[in-house]
Structure formats: C-alpha cells, structure tokens
C-alpha cells in the first residue's frame, strides 16, 4: 500500500484495462505501416464489442464471442479497404464515416442485449504460480486474451523486423510507387494489413464487453479506438513501444479507479477526464518532437495509391 493505493492491484488492473487498447493499437500499427491511415478503429471496436457479446450470449461460449468479434472487425475493415483501396476515397473522411457507421450499427444491434450477462471468461490456471506473492497476482492471474495481446506485440515486432513479409509491408508504406515498380502487390498488402487491423480492433472491442465490463452498453468503447490511434503515434510506429504506450494510458485509467476507491478528495469528473487529457498532452509533446526531425511515420501514410500500369 502506498497512500492508500494497493500497488499490486493497480498493476494487475492496468494490465486488464490496457488490453483493449493494446489489441487495437497493435492492429492499427500494422495498417499504418502499410501506408493506410484508418480512423475507423473506434467503429471497428464497437461493432466487435456488440458482435462478440451477442455471439457469446447466444452460444454460451466466450471463444465464439471473440471469434465473431474478430470476424466483424475484419468485415468492417474490408468495407474500409474497398472504399479506400479500390474506389480510392479519402482515407480520413472514410475512416470518420466508418466510425459513425459502427456506432450507429452497434446501437441498433445492441438494443435487445441490454441487461444481459455474457458467459464468464475463465482465467488461465497456472497452478502454484498463481499463489506466488505479488508476482502471482500481477503475472499469473489473467485470461488468455490478455496474454494473447502481449504475444501479438512480439509477433508483430518479429514479422515487421525479421521477415520478408514485414519488409514488403514496410516498403509499401514508405513508397508505394517504388514497391509497385519492384512488383509488390501494393493493394493486396494494404488490404491484408487492414484485415489484420480490423480483426485486432474487433478483439479489443469484445474484450471490453466480455471481460473488462462485462455487459453491453451503447457507446461502451468511449474513445478507446481514438486512444489506440494515439498510442501508435506515441510509439513512433514501433511495435515494442506500443506495449508501453498502451499500458501508460491504461494505467491512467486504472489509477483513477484506485483514487476513487481510496476516497481521495478529487472530483470524479476530473478523474474521468484524466485518460483523455493525458492523450492530448502526450500527442502535443510527440508533435513537438516530430517538428524537430524525429518523425517516424511511414512516408506514404494516408496517400492514395493508383497503379499506372
């Protein structure tokens, strides 16, 4: 205990609170590395949340819920991919429209889900490791999806930095014209990257509705998709930094709950604002650093590709 705050509980809680953002940010990192700016992450997350919740309640299986959420996120990504990569629509406007579409669609589909409870998602059994003091509660007391989110960060880092597929994806993001001239399928690479990002965003949404809350509430993502976008910028488009960024923002949210539980005389509205204020401050600082020549975004991020041949 420090100042009435249980540090072990705080760390364990922040890991859970950060997982939806970590999943979505990891997927968005891959999409942006391919040169596509997808502002529809929030819409993909909320559709994944309602689809996963519905499937889990209907089947009694959390696994089915997460599978449906990933599928729903992928379908949303395919809509975005068709509009931006085939019809060559503006990526920024299309992403914003997709978020609005997702929020409206989820509100419609979720009307009959209010008040229902999903089947519980069990925590992994690590045997005696779970009973270890401090370490057991922090490291060995979580569900499989949390560990999957950590594993995906490692997988994405390895693929981007140590494989030919990652090299091609990065080449497409840095210069789609040069990649096209070398014979790389720019549109296919970007569509696959968007599909991966959509699936991860869907999983992040389902984590909210099946584990983090767990219930269905209209608009329950509450800006988590926008924070995921901020995390990618904060991480300077590097996979290993996404984990730190997601846990930083998740930690701010977890800390506000601990401060409320410890009865600190801080207005609840200020505590609720904390994660979003932190996001704004961090983005301002990162923007200032980028102006000094530290910009790390893919060179062709957000640019429309049109094959001339």
Secondary structure, DSSP 4 states (H G I P E B T S, - for coil): -BTTB-HHHHHHHHHHHHHHHHHHHHHHHHHHHTT---TTHHHHHHHHHHHHHHHHHHHS-HHHHHHHHHHHHHHHHHHHHIIIIIS---HHHHHHHHHHHHHHHHHHHTGGGTT--PPP-PBP--GGGGGSTTHHHHHSS-BHHHHHHHHHHHHHHHHHHHSHHHHHHHHHHH-HHHHHHTT--HHHHHHHHHHHHHHHHHHHHHHIIIIIS-S--TTTTTTHHHHHHHHHHHTTT-HHHHHHHHHHHHHHHHHHHHHHHTT-S--HHHHHHHHHHHHHHHHHHHHHHIIIII--S-TTTT-------
